[in-house]
Amino acid sequence: MESEKKIKGKALRANTRAKVSMNRLKVLITVVSRAKADFYMDHIQSFGVNMQMVVFGQGTAPREIATAMGLADSERAVILSIIGENQLQAALESLGEKFNTIVGGKGIAYTIPMTSIIGKSIFNFLSDNRNAVRRNEK
């Protein structure tokens, strides 16, 4: 009887681990005005993002097209964020709202899938699974 409880307990823990790994990760790429980069990085971080990187660039669209789109300033920030699939829809909807409501805050956001990560601790950190990261540290 005790051995059945142990077996069931192990099966329960195994199922819990499988659920953690189901949160697939994506790279969220957000292109915004350089002046708004810090604002958007802070906003994206509120969706459980533990790793972000910003790359500064310059827009290359012809001035007429950029002006017509309301993008007179051509200095851009490209924000690369690692985000869990379970938070992705909420983050994209929130970014869309911010793009439409913030003065000078227009931008674009899209994702690409991450197909491979080496190491359980790295995966847990990037997927904002703090409990698993703490267990692995002990």
Protein Blocks (a to p, Z undefined) as FASTA:
>chain_A
ZZmmmmmmmmmmmmmmmmmmmmccddddddddfklmmmmmmmmmmnopabdcddddddfb
dfklmmmnopablcdcdddddddfklmmmmmmmmmmmmmmpghiaccddddddfbdehjk
lmmmmnopaklmmmmmZZ
